[in-house]
């Protein structure tokens, strides 16, 4: 299926862009966790790991769900 828009965006292309953005977010939170753990900040690393895991499971970063995402 092809949908024309102002910039000729297709559903497939939009999906690939969104997936790429999600992968980068997961990589970012993984790197944060690793760096914090490396510097002995295990508690802080745990919360970045929680966010990373939430994203891997297909979750989004809805501000209304912060407590649930962080396990608070």
N, C-alpha and C positions, 0 to 999 in steps of 0.2 A: 504494500500500500504506500502511496506517495501523497504527501500533503504539501502543497505549495504555500509558502509564506513569504514574507518580505525578503528574507535572506535565503530562500529556497531550502529551508530546513526540512529534512524528512524525519519520520518517526524513528527510523533506525539510527540515523545520525544523532538525533537528540538523545536516544537511549545510550548510545556509545559515549557521548559526552558526559552524561550523568553518571555512567558506570566508571568512567575515568576519574571524575571528581570524587566519587565514593572511594575508589582505590587510593587516591592521594590522601584523603582524610584518614583512612585506615592506616596507611603508611606513616602519616604524621603522628597519630596517637601512639602507634607502636614505637616510633623513634623517641617520643617524649617519655614513654614508659621506660624504655631501655636506658636513656640518659639519666633519668631520675634514680632508677635502681642502681646504676653504676656509681652515683654519688651518694649512695646510702640513704636515699629518701624513699624507702620502701612503701610507706603509707601513701605518699603522693603518687608514686608509680602505680599503686593499686587502682586509684581512681581513673587514671588514663587508660589502664587496661580494661576497666569496666566500660568506658566509653567505646574503646576499640571493639570489644566483644559485642556490644550493642549494635554497632554499625555492621559488623560481619554478619550478624543475624538478620540484617535487613532493616534495622531500626533507623529512624531519622533523629535529627537533633532538635526536636520540638522543645522549646524552653519550658513548656508546661509539664514535661516529663523528667525534668532534671533529677529530682529526688529518686524516682524509680530507677532511672538509668544508673545513678551512682550507688544504688542499694541503700539509701538512707531511709 
